[in-house]
Amino acid sequence: MYAVISSGGKQYKVQKGDILRVEKIAGEINDPVSFDKVLMFSENEQVNLGRPYLDNVAVQGHIVEQGKEKKILVFKYKRRKRYRRKQGHRQQYTAVKIDRIEA
């Protein structure tokens, strides 16, 4: 049994027990999280597709970790013009453990 959910503008395929890194969700560690935007749900050979979302399916989980990704460098450069810009960025994330898929 698995589902495809939408969170933070991205889509994720999840199963029970998966640990998923999504864009930051407000909350503390061990707080419950519910994903209502379920695009697809599959159980055995039966597949249900939403248009755009399924109404009677939700994915439940809890927050495992709040953190920041590794730093990426954004460097802009124009040759022969003495133009250089260097900027760093660390994206925040939330690690969520999937507890169950309710259908």
C-alpha positions in Angstrom: 0.0 0.0 0.0 1.4 3.4 -1.0 0.2 6.9 -1.8 1.5 10.0 -3.7 1.2 13.2 -1.7 1.8 16.9 -2.4 3.7 19.0 0.1 5.6 22.2 -0.5 5.0 22.2 -4.2 6.6 18.8 -4.6 5.2 15.3 -4.9 6.3 12.3 -2.8 5.6 8.6 -3.0 5.1 7.3 0.6 4.6 4.0 2.4 4.1 3.2 6.1 7.3 3.6 8.0 9.1 5.9 5.5 11.0 8.9 6.7 10.4 11.8 4.4 12.2 15.2 4.2 9.8 17.9 3.1 10.0 21.7 3.2 9.7 23.2 6.7 6.4 22.5 8.5 5.7 24.4 11.7 5.7 22.2 14.8 7.9 20.4 17.4 9.4 17.0 17.4 6.8 14.2 17.9 3.9 16.5 16.8 1.4 14.8 14.5 1.2 15.8 10.9 -1.6 15.1 8.4 -1.2 15.3 4.6 -4.6 15.9 3.0 -3.4 16.5 -0.6 -3.3 12.9 -1.7 -2.9 12.6 -5.5 -2.9 8.8 -5.8 -3.6 5.8 -3.6 -2.8 2.2 -4.3 -3.8 -0.9 -2.4 -2.9 -4.3 -3.8 -3.9 -4.0 -7.5 -6.5 -1.3 -7.0 -5.3 2.2 -7.9 -7.3 5.4 -7.2 -6.5 8.7 -8.9 -7.7 12.1 -7.7 -8.9 14.9 -9.8 -6.8 16.7 -8.5 -7.0 15.3 -4.9 -8.7 12.3 -3.3 -11.3 13.3 -0.7 -11.5 10.2 1.5 -7.7 9.5 1.9 -5.2 11.1 4.3 -1.6 10.3 5.3 -0.8 10.5 9.0 2.7 10.9 10.5 4.8 12.6 13.1 7.7 15.0 13.0 11.1 13.3 13.6 13.5 16.2 13.0 13.7 19.9 12.1 16.9 21.1 10.5 18.8 22.8 7.7 20.3 21.3 4.5 24.0 21.7 3.5 24.9 25.2 2.3 24.8 25.9 -1.4 26.6 28.8 -3.0 25.0 31.1 -5.5 27.7 32.9 -7.5 26.9 35.4 -10.2 29.7 36.6 -12.5 30.1 38.7 -15.6 33.4 38.6 -17.4 35.3 41.8 -18.1 32.8 43.9 -16.1 34.1 43.6 -12.6 30.8 42.1 -11.5 30.8 39.3 -8.9 28.1 38.4 -6.3 28.5 35.5 -3.9 25.6 34.4 -1.7 25.0 31.3 0.4 21.7 29.6 1.2 20.6 26.8 3.6 17.1 25.4 3.0 15.1 24.4 6.1 13.5 21.0 6.2 11.3 18.8 8.3 11.8 15.1 8.6 8.4 13.2 8.9 7.9 9.5 9.7 4.8 8.1 8.0 2.6 6.2 10.6 -0.4 5.2 8.5 -2.4 5.8 5.3 -6.1 6.2 6.1 -8.5 5.3 3.3 
